[in-house]
C-alpha cells in the first residue's frame, strides 16, 4: 500500500470539503441564522487537517500510478473522512448534539440514503439544512467523480478511483479520458438539478426548498426540509414533478447524455431502461389495484400516490407522500422487494441495480437451459453482445454477498431490540440507500431511537451500499493487506 | 419427450404406492379403528390407475434410455402423482374432508416438510396417522431412490432419475451401479430408523409413537402423533435422542456409510460436516445466551431447548419442544436464517444445503481476491480438489433462483392476507421443507386457515424445495417442451 499517496489524495479531498462547507453560509446569513459560525469553524478544521499530508515531503521515486487495491482504499477512506468531518457543523452548532447522530446523518447524506435521526427537521437552522441537502447532492453523483471533473491533478490513477466509486457491472465510458467522462456526468446532473428547481418554484415552492428538494431528488437521497416530506405540500403538480425527476435520477446518466445529444433511439434500445420502466409500471398496477378501494377514493389519487411511492422506493430516493404502512401487507411486500432492485447502473440510485437483476434473470434462465441441453453453450447476452463470464460471475457473487450481509445485518439489528419487520426494514433501507424502511423505522418514523451501536452499523451499511459492497468489503479481507 | 416410457414408469410407481398403502392396515386393525377401509379403497384405486399405462403395447423401436429432460419430468410428475393419490385415504375416510387439505398434508408428508392443516392431530385414527408418518419416511430418502433399490427393472435410465431426485451439487457415488448406491442409502436409513425406534421405546414411548416419530426424524419431516409435538413428552431423554437423530439425518448419508465401514476419518475430514456442526454450535451459543436469562431458569434447560430447536430448524425437521415465538426477535431471526441453510448435501434435510452455503462463502471470497489481484486465478476448492466452474455457476444460479422464488412467494402470500412475518415464514417453512414458520404459521399454529389458493401454492413450494428447484422449474421453461 502506497500510504503516502493515499494520504495526499485524502488531504486534497478534505480541502475540497472545506470549500464545500462555505457554500451554505449565504443561506445562513440570508435567513438570519447563527449556524454560519459552526460552518466556518468546521471548514477551518477540515482545511487544517487536510493540509497536513500535503506538507510531507514527496518521495519522487514512488510511482504515481494507483493500483486497483489503492483505488478501493482511497475511495472507501474518502467517504469515511467526508462523513467524519462533514458531521462537525451539526455538532459544533449544537443542532445535533451527539456525534454518533451527526455522523449517521452525514453518512446518510453523502450516501444519498436519506435516513434521518431528526425528530423535527423544520427546527434545523437554514445553513445546516442546506448543508444536509448538499451532502446528498455531492454524494449522489459521487464526490470522487466530481473531484476528477474539477481537480485535474487527481488524474493520477483517476480510472482506478472512478471504478471504485462507480463500480457498476459494465463501465460505459462516454469519453476515452476519465476526467472528460466525469465532466459530462456532472454537467448533465447540474442541468437536471437546475431544471427541477425551476419547475418546483413554478409550483410555489420557495427557492431554498426547491433547491434542497432538487438536491434530494437528483441524488436519489430523500432528505426533505419538511417533517411530512413531500406530502406536506399536498400538491399533485409537485408530486408529479418530483416523480419525473426521481425516474430520471434512477436512469443511467450516459443515456441522458445520449438523449441530450439527440439520440432518442439509444434510450429505447436500452434493455435495462425498458426493464426499469416495466417494473415501475408493473409495480404501480399491482399496488394500485390493491390500494384503490382500500385507501383512496378515485383513480387519479390512487395513481398519484402509487406512482410516487413506487418511484421513490425503486430509485431509492425515499421521499414520501403517503404512509405506505397503512397499505396492505402485499403492497408493502412489493415495496420491500423493490428496495433491493434499486436504480439503473450508472444512475445515482442505490440498491443492487436494475441491470444486475436483469442479468441475473437471464443467468438463471441460461442455467435452466443448460440442464435441458447439457452440451449446449448458453451465453448471457445484452444489447446483442455476450456478457463476459467474469462479469456474470462477479454479479452472482455480488448478489450472494449482498444477501449474506443483509442476513447477518438483520440478526444484529434484532439484537438491538428491533422486531423482525423493523430489523429487516432498517437493514434494507440503509444498505440499499433508501431511507425509510418498515415497522419502527417506517415512513412516518425516524432512526433516533436506534442504540448507538446500531447507528454505527447502519452507517456502515449505507457506505457498503453506496460503494456497491465490494469496494468496502475487500478492505476487510486479510489478503488485501498482505504484500 | 418419450411420453409412453414416462407413463409406464409412473404406472409402475403408482402400483408401488398401492402396496405401500397396505402397510398401515395392521395398525388400524390393532387399534380397532375403521380407517383400514379407506386405505384398502385407495390402494385399489391406485392399483387400477397404475395398471392402465402398462397395458399399452410396447413400442420396441423406442430406445429405453432416458434423456436428462425425461428424468426431470418423470421425477416431478411422480411426486405430484404420489401426493395426488396418497391424499385419497384421508378424503375417503373423512378424517380430512377437503381434497385441497388432504393434498397439502400428503405433499407435506412426502416432501418431509411437516406443515400440517390439522388442528387436532390426536383425533386422527391410527391407520391414517401411520400413513401420514409413512409418507415422510418414503419421501425423506426418496421414493425414486427406494424404487431403484427394490425394483431392478427401473434400472432403465436410473441414473437420470437418481440425479433428478437427489440433485445435490456434487454426486457422491458409493458404487458404480446406481441401484447398488440406492440400496446402500436405504439400508443405512432403515438401520438408523430402527435404532431410534428402540431408543425412544426405552424412554417409555409406545411402539406406534416411537416408530412414527422415528419416521419423522430420519426423514427430517416433523409430523408428530401429538398436538404439542415432542414437547408433549416433557422428557430430556427423548429430547436428546431425537436431537441426535435429527443431526444424523441432516448429515450426508455417504458419510454414515463410510463411518459404519469404520472410516471415522472420512467424517472428520469432511469440510461440509465440520461447517454443519460449527453452525449448530454457533447458533446454539448465540441463541442460548439470549434466551438463558429471558426464558429459562438454568443452563441445562436452556441447552436442552436451544440445541433441540436449532437442530430441528437447520435439519428442516421442524419438531418442537419450545414455542420459539416467545424467544427474542434476534433468536427468531437466527432461526429464520437457519431455515435457508438446511441439511448437508446427500442428507434427508431440506433447505439450500450446508455445502452450497459453504461453497458460496468460498466463491464470494474468491471474487474478492480477484478484485485485489485482477490477474490471479482463484479457484474454489473443497477437500483439496478444485470445484468445477460449471458446478460453482450452477450453485450461484440455484441461490439466485431460490431467492427470486422466495421473494415472489412472499408477495403472493401477502395477497392472501398474511402479514409480512407470516408470509415470509410460510414461504420459508415450505420451500425449505421445515413445517412451522413464523407469525400466524408459527410453531403453535397450523396451516388450516390459509385460503385454498395459498395451500396449492405452498404445496408447490414444498415440491420445489424437496426436488431442489431446478428439477421442477425447468418443466416451466418453454425450451423444455421445444423439440
Interface residues (C-beta under 8 A of the other chain):
Chain A: X68 X69 X72 X290 X328 X329 X330 X332 X333 X334 X336 X337 X360 X361 X363 X364 X365 X366 X367 X368 X369 X370 X371 X372 X373 X374 X390 X393 X394 X396 X397 X398 X399 X400 X401 X403 X404 X407 X410 X411 X412 X414 X415 X417 X418 X419 X420 X421 X423 X438 X470 X473 X474 X477 X479 X480
Chain B: X68 X69 X72 X290 X328 X329 X330 X332 X333 X334 X336 X337 X360 X361 X363 X364 X365 X366 X367 X368 X369 X370 X371 X372 X373 X374 X390 X393 X394 X396 X397 X398 X399 X400 X401 X403 X404 X407 X410 X411 X412 X414 X415 X417 X418 X419 X420 X421 X423 X438 X470 X473 X474 X477 X479 X480
